[in-house]
Amino acid sequence: MRARADSAEQTAERVMDAAIALWRIEPYDRMTLREIADRAGVSLSTVMRRFGSKDGLAEAVLRSDRVGTQSHRDAVGEGDVAGAVRMIVSEYEVYGDAVLRMIGLEERIDVVRQVVAAGRVAHEEWVERVFGALLEPAPGRRLQVLQLVTATDVYTWKLLRRDRQLSTDEVVAVMEDLCRRVVGGGNDEQVPVRAVGGGRERPAAAGHRPAADDPVSSGPRAGRSVPRS
């Protein structure tokens, strides 16, 4: 009986892992349970019996932290600004584009709205925990929390990594500087950003198509460092 339960649990984990792998490369509204079942090497009926629907599967993935988001964030120590930024950027490098696609669907799909809302709450709670000891008392604290939420948000990563075509190290440098300025640890040196646009190819991203003409990739600002003001 125990072996049967273990086997069922392993099957469920395989299905969730298959759903996560597909989610990274395909919009949620285009994913099908048939595709997920095929990736997991199980029948569609097996997936339906265990999760009921695609939305039920999404909720199960969220509850299980199968993606690993919460465990990675929990591993960051309180007050570790550099570690926090490195962790969040590495997370966005893997899942950032998929998260952005999910956000684009939140107004249309109930379960997506729930997942996105839960993510926003979890992100702010993480900011409060990691940066809390470095913040001012109220009322200034609330402003600092909102600034740090913005500095470490997936949209900030997108602006720097996808739109401005910075390298991962450059993104880390800019985001860390933003965070340190909020908590009072910034200085007036230049952030080591080799190029803003810079004519380099965009980093590869599942489902991401570069714009045909990007005015940032050329012109007088290309190749310059970004000054700390």
VEXGU-863721 format. One record per residue (C-alpha): x, y, z; residue number from 1; chain. Coordinates in steps of 0.5 Angstrom, whole numbers, plus 500, padded with zeros to 3 digits. Layout:
residues N
rec xx->X&yy->Y&zz->Z&num->NUM&chaine->A;
...
END
This chain:
residues 229
rec xx->500&yy->500&zz->500&num->1&chaine->A;
rec xx->506&yy->505&zz->502&num->2&chaine->A;
rec xx->509&yy->503&zz->495&num->3&chaine->A;
rec xx->503&yy->505&zz->491&num->4&chaine->A;
rec xx->502&yy->511&zz->495&num->5&chaine->A;
rec xx->510&yy->513&zz->494&num->6&chaine->A;
rec xx->509&yy->511&zz->486&num->7&chaine->A;
rec xx->503&yy->516&zz->486&num->8&chaine->A;
rec xx->507&yy->522&zz->489&num->9&chaine->A;
rec xx->513&yy->521&zz->484&num->10&chaine->A;
rec xx->508&yy->521&zz->478&num->11&chaine->A;
rec xx->505&yy->527&zz->481&num->12&chaine->A;
rec xx->512&yy->530&zz->482&num->13&chaine->A;
rec xx->513&yy->528&zz->475&num->14&chaine->A;
rec xx->507&yy->531&zz->472&num->15&chaine->A;
rec xx->508&yy->538&zz->476&num->16&chaine->A;
rec xx->516&yy->538&zz->473&num->17&chaine->A;
rec xx->513&yy->537&zz->466&num->18&chaine->A;
rec xx->508&yy->543&zz->467&num->19&chaine->A;
rec xx->514&yy->547&zz->470&num->20&chaine->A;
rec xx->518&yy->546&zz->464&num->21&chaine->A;
rec xx->513&yy->547&zz->459&num->22&chaine->A;
rec xx->511&yy->554&zz->462&num->23&chaine->A;
rec xx->518&yy->556&zz->461&num->24&chaine->A;
rec xx->517&yy->556&zz->454&num->25&chaine->A;
rec xx->510&yy->557&zz->452&num->26&chaine->A;
rec xx->504&yy->561&zz->455&num->27&chaine->A;
rec xx->500&yy->558&zz->460&num->28&chaine->A;
rec xx->493&yy->559&zz->456&num->29&chaine->A;
rec xx->496&yy->555&zz->450&num->30&chaine->A;
rec xx->499&yy->549&zz->455&num->31&chaine->A;
rec xx->494&yy->543&zz->454&num->32&chaine->A;
rec xx->494&yy->537&zz->459&num->33&chaine->A;
rec xx->495&yy->533&zz->453&num->34&chaine->A;
rec xx->502&yy->536&zz->452&num->35&chaine->A;
rec xx->504&yy->536&zz->460&num->36&chaine->A;
rec xx->502&yy->528&zz->460&num->37&chaine->A;
rec xx->506&yy->527&zz->454&num->38&chaine->A;
rec xx->512&yy->530&zz->457&num->39&chaine->A;
rec xx->511&yy->527&zz->464&num->40&chaine->A;
rec xx->510&yy->520&zz->460&num->41&chaine->A;
rec xx->503&yy->519&zz->463&num->42&chaine->A;
rec xx->496&yy->518&zz->460&num->43&chaine->A;
rec xx->492&yy->524&zz->460&num->44&chaine->A;
rec xx->487&yy->520&zz->465&num->45&chaine->A;
rec xx->492&yy->520&zz->470&num->46&chaine->A;
rec xx->493&yy->527&zz->470&num->47&chaine->A;
rec xx->486&yy->529&zz->470&num->48&chaine->A;
rec xx->485&yy->524&zz->476&num->49&chaine->A;
rec xx->490&yy->527&zz->480&num->50&chaine->A;
rec xx->489&yy->534&zz->479&num->51&chaine->A;
rec xx->482&yy->535&zz->476&num->52&chaine->A;
rec xx->484&yy->541&zz->471&num->53&chaine->A;
rec xx->490&yy->545&zz->468&num->54&chaine->A;
rec xx->488&yy->550&zz->473&num->55&chaine->A;
rec xx->488&yy->545&zz->479&num->56&chaine->A;
rec xx->495&yy->543&zz->477&num->57&chaine->A;
rec xx->497&yy->550&zz->477&num->58&chaine->A;
rec xx->495&yy->551&zz->484&num->59&chaine->A;
rec xx->498&yy->544&zz->486&num->60&chaine->A;
rec xx->505&yy->547&zz->483&num->61&chaine->A;
rec xx->504&yy->553&zz->487&num->62&chaine->A;
rec xx->503&yy->550&zz->493&num->63&chaine->A;
rec xx->508&yy->545&zz->493&num->64&chaine->A;
rec xx->514&yy->550&zz->491&num->65&chaine->A;
rec xx->516&yy->545&zz->486&num->66&chaine->A;
rec xx->519&yy->551&zz->482&num->67&chaine->A;
rec xx->524&yy->552&zz->488&num->68&chaine->A;
rec xx->522&yy->560&zz->489&num->69&chaine->A;
rec xx->521&yy->560&zz->496&num->70&chaine->A;
rec xx->526&yy->555&zz->498&num->71&chaine->A;
rec xx->531&yy->560&zz->494&num->72&chaine->A;
rec xx->529&yy->566&zz->497&num->73&chaine->A;
rec xx->529&yy->563&zz->504&num->74&chaine->A;
rec xx->536&yy->561&zz->504&num->75&chaine->A;
rec xx->538&yy->569&zz->503&num->76&chaine->A;
rec xx->540&yy->571&zz->510&num->77&chaine->A;
rec xx->537&yy->578&zz->513&num->78&chaine->A;
rec xx->541&yy->584&zz->511&num->79&chaine->A;
rec xx->545&yy->580&zz->505&num->80&chaine->A;
rec xx->544&yy->586&zz->500&num->81&chaine->A;
rec xx->549&yy->583&zz->495&num->82&chaine->A;
rec xx->546&yy->575&zz->496&num->83&chaine->A;
rec xx->539&yy->578&zz->495&num->84&chaine->A;
rec xx->540&yy->581&zz->489&num->85&chaine->A;
rec xx->544&yy->575&zz->486&num->86&chaine->A;
rec xx->539&yy->570&zz->488&num->87&chaine->A;
rec xx->533&yy->574&zz->485&num->88&chaine->A;
rec xx->537&yy->576&zz->478&num->89&chaine->A;
rec xx->539&yy->568&zz->478&num->90&chaine->A;
rec xx->531&yy->567&zz->479&num->91&chaine->A;
rec xx->529&yy->571&zz->473&num->92&chaine->A;
rec xx->534&yy->569&zz->469&num->93&chaine->A;
rec xx->531&yy->562&zz->469&num->94&chaine->A;
rec xx->523&yy->564&zz->470&num->95&chaine->A;
rec xx->523&yy->571&zz->469&num->96&chaine->A;
rec xx->520&yy->571&zz->462&num->97&chaine->A;
rec xx->515&yy->566&zz->464&num->98&chaine->A;
rec xx->513&yy->570&zz->470&num->99&chaine->A;
rec xx->512&yy->576&zz->465&num->100&chaine->A;
rec xx->507&yy->572&zz->460&num->101&chaine->A;
rec xx->503&yy->570&zz->466&num->102&chaine->A;
rec xx->502&yy->577&zz->469&num->103&chaine->A;
rec xx->500&yy->579&zz->462&num->104&chaine->A;
rec xx->494&yy->574&zz->463&num->105&chaine->A;
rec xx->492&yy->576&zz->470&num->106&chaine->A;
rec xx->486&yy->580&zz->468&num->107&chaine->A;
rec xx->483&yy->574&zz->463&num->108&chaine->A;
rec xx->485&yy->568&zz->467&num->109&chaine->A;
rec xx->482&yy->567&zz->475&num->110&chaine->A;
rec xx->488&yy->562&zz->477&num->111&chaine->A;
rec xx->493&yy->566&zz->474&num->112&chaine->A;
rec xx->491&yy->572&zz->477&num->113&chaine->A;
rec xx->491&yy->568&zz->484&num->114&chaine->A;
rec xx->498&yy->566&zz->482&num->115&chaine->A;
rec xx->501&yy->573&zz->481&num->116&chaine->A;
rec xx->497&yy->576&zz->487&num->117&chaine->A;
rec xx->501&yy->571&zz->491&num->118&chaine->A;
rec xx->507&yy->572&zz->488&num->119&chaine->A;
rec xx->507&yy->580&zz->489&num->120&chaine->A;
rec xx->505&yy->578&zz->497&num->121&chaine->A;
rec xx->511&yy->573&zz->497&num->122&chaine->A;
rec xx->516&yy->578&zz->494&num->123&chaine->A;
rec xx->514&yy->584&zz->499&num->124&chaine->A;
rec xx->514&yy->579&zz->505&num->125&chaine->A;
rec xx->521&yy->577&zz->502&num->126&chaine->A;
rec xx->524&yy->584&zz->502&num->127&chaine->A;
rec xx->521&yy->586&zz->509&num->128&chaine->A;
rec xx->525&yy->580&zz->512&num->129&chaine->A;
rec xx->532&yy->581&zz->508&num->130&chaine->A;
rec xx->532&yy->588&zz->508&num->131&chaine->A;
rec xx->528&yy->590&zz->514&num->132&chaine->A;
rec xx->534&yy->591&zz->519&num->133&chaine->A;
rec xx->537&yy->596&zz->514&num->134&chaine->A;
rec xx->531&yy->600&zz->514&num->135&chaine->A;
rec xx->528&yy->606&zz->518&num->136&chaine->A;
rec xx->523&yy->606&zz->523&num->137&chaine->A;
rec xx->516&yy->608&zz->520&num->138&chaine->A;
rec xx->513&yy->612&zz->517&num->139&chaine->A;
rec xx->519&yy->612&zz->512&num->140&chaine->A;
rec xx->520&yy->605&zz->512&num->141&chaine->A;
rec xx->514&yy->604&zz->508&num->142&chaine->A;
rec xx->517&yy->608&zz->502&num->143&chaine->A;
rec xx->523&yy->604&zz->503&num->144&chaine->A;
rec xx->520&yy->597&zz->502&num->145&chaine->A;
rec xx->516&yy->600&zz->496&num->146&chaine->A;
rec xx->523&yy->602&zz->493&num->147&chaine->A;
rec xx->526&yy->596&zz->494&num->148&chaine->A;
rec xx->520&yy->592&zz->492&num->149&chaine->A;
rec xx->521&yy->596&zz->485&num->150&chaine->A;
rec xx->529&yy->595&zz->485&num->151&chaine->A;
rec xx->528&yy->587&zz->485&num->152&chaine->A;
rec xx->522&yy->587&zz->481&num->153&chaine->A;
rec xx->521&yy->582&zz->475&num->154&chaine->A;
rec xx->520&yy->588&zz->471&num->155&chaine->A;
rec xx->526&yy->592&zz->473&num->156&chaine->A;
rec xx->530&yy->586&zz->471&num->157&chaine->A;
rec xx->526&yy->586&zz->464&num->158&chaine->A;
rec xx->528&yy->593&zz->463&num->159&chaine->A;
rec xx->535&yy->592&zz->464&num->160&chaine->A;
rec xx->536&yy->585&zz->461&num->161&chaine->A;
rec xx->531&yy->585&zz->455&num->162&chaine->A;
rec xx->530&yy->592&zz->454&num->163&chaine->A;
rec xx->537&yy->595&zz->455&num->164&chaine->A;
rec xx->541&yy->588&zz->453&num->165&chaine->A;
rec xx->545&yy->589&zz->459&num->166&chaine->A;
rec xx->549&yy->582&zz->461&num->167&chaine->A;
rec xx->547&yy->579&zz->468&num->168&chaine->A;
rec xx->553&yy->582&zz->472&num->169&chaine->A;
rec xx->551&yy->589&zz->469&num->170&chaine->A;
rec xx->544&yy->587&zz->472&num->171&chaine->A;
rec xx->546&yy->585&zz->478&num->172&chaine->A;
rec xx->551&yy->591&zz->479&num->173&chaine->A;
rec xx->545&yy->596&zz->477&num->174&chaine->A;
rec xx->540&yy->593&zz->482&num->175&chaine->A;
rec xx->545&yy->592&zz->488&num->176&chaine->A;
rec xx->546&yy->599&zz->487&num->177&chaine->A;
rec xx->539&yy->601&zz->487&num->178&chaine->A;
rec xx->538&yy->597&zz->493&num->179&chaine->A;
rec xx->544&yy->600&zz->497&num->180&chaine->A;
rec xx->542&yy->607&zz->495&num->181&chaine->A;
rec xx->535&yy->606&zz->499&num->182&chaine->A;
rec xx->538&yy->603&zz->505&num->183&chaine->A;
rec xx->544&yy->608&zz->505&num->184&chaine->A;
rec xx->550&yy->604&zz->503&num->185&chaine->A;
rec xx->551&yy->607&zz->496&num->186&chaine->A;
rec xx->556&yy->611&zz->494&num->187&chaine->A;
rec xx->558&yy->616&zz->488&num->188&chaine->A;
rec xx->563&yy->611&zz->484&num->189&chaine->A;
rec xx->560&yy->609&zz->477&num->190&chaine->A;
rec xx->556&yy->602&zz->476&num->191&chaine->A;
rec xx->560&yy->598&zz->472&num->192&chaine->A;
rec xx->556&yy->597&zz->466&num->193&chaine->A;
rec xx->560&yy->597&zz->460&num->194&chaine->A;
rec xx->554&yy->598&zz->455&num->195&chaine->A;
rec xx->547&yy->600&zz->455&num->196&chaine->A;
rec xx->544&yy->597&zz->449&num->197&chaine->A;
rec xx->551&yy->597&zz->446&num->198&chaine->A;
rec xx->550&yy->593&zz->439&num->199&chaine->A;
rec xx->550&yy->586&zz->443&num->200&chaine->A;
rec xx->545&yy->581&zz->441&num->201&chaine->A;
rec xx->539&yy->580&zz->446&num->202&chaine->A;
rec xx->540&yy->574&zz->451&num->203&chaine->A;
rec xx->536&yy->568&zz->449&num->204&chaine->A;
rec xx->530&yy->568&zz->452&num->205&chaine->A;
rec xx->524&yy->562&zz->451&num->206&chaine->A;
rec xx->518&yy->566&zz->447&num->207&chaine->A;
rec xx->522&yy->573&zz->447&num->208&chaine->A;
rec xx->523&yy->576&zz->440&num->209&chaine->A;
rec xx->527&yy->582&zz->440&num->210&chaine->A;
rec xx->525&yy->588&zz->437&num->211&chaine->A;
rec xx->527&yy->589&zz->429&num->212&chaine->A;
rec xx->529&yy->596&zz->431&num->213&chaine->A;
rec xx->532&yy->598&zz->438&num->214&chaine->A;
rec xx->534&yy->605&zz->438&num->215&chaine->A;
rec xx->538&yy->604&zz->444&num->216&chaine->A;
rec xx->543&yy->599&zz->441&num->217&chaine->A;
rec xx->546&yy->605&zz->437&num->218&chaine->A;
rec xx->548&yy->612&zz->438&num->219&chaine->A;
rec xx->552&yy->617&zz->443&num->220&chaine->A;
rec xx->550&yy->613&zz->449&num->221&chaine->A;
rec xx->552&yy->606&zz->447&num->222&chaine->A;
rec xx->558&yy->603&zz->450&num->223&chaine->A;
rec xx->558&yy->608&zz->456&num->224&chaine->A;
rec xx->557&yy->606&zz->463&num->225&chaine->A;
rec xx->552&yy->609&zz->467&num->226&chaine->A;
rec xx->554&yy->614&zz->473&num->227&chaine->A;
rec xx->551&yy->614&zz->480&num->228&chaine->A;
rec xx->548&yy->620&zz->481&num->229&chaine->A;
END
